[in-house]
Amino acid sequence: MQIFSTFEHSSYLELAITAIEKAGIQKDNILAVPLMNRVQERKLFDTLHRADGISLFDKGAAIGTAFSVIGACVGFVLEWGPIIWGLIGGAIGFIVGFMIDYIFYKVIHKRKRVLKGKRSEVVLVINCPNELVEKVEQLLWDNLALGVAKLEGSE
């Protein structure tokens, strides 16, 4: 049986490995693999093949619509007329909405992404006999594993 678990890189990982060795698992049957976390920043503009669910267009479209209606209404009084002022208002509104989203995702969400959540940094793979599976799994949970999975071997 193989048991997979993920950990933050901390002393709890070392304690888990030591406890598993004391439970009767040989050192040769334990594999710890450190993960490399993303170092490049996520792209804000989506492509046809990759989308992350963040849209910079929505707020710009909504504010652009509101500004175009206001511009068209005011345009009846102004010199260029309602159509031109409606287009100008729509363009300005879209740019304002786009900049609000851009600043929000670039500055505020960047800070939250760094501070929020725990990242798994080490994957621990353990080959163990079936009679020790429950004990090893409990040891992993006791030592603050972020996730644990079991895979039955084809022996």
Secondary structure, 3 states (H helix, E strand, C coil): CEEEEEECCCHHHHHHHHHHHHCCCCHHHEEEEECCCCCCCCCCCCCCCCCCCCCCCHHHHHHHHHHHHHHHHHHCCCCCCHHHHHHHHHHHHHHHHHHHHHHHHHHHHHHHHHHCCCCCCEEEEEECCHHHHHHHHHHHHHCCCCEEEEECCCC
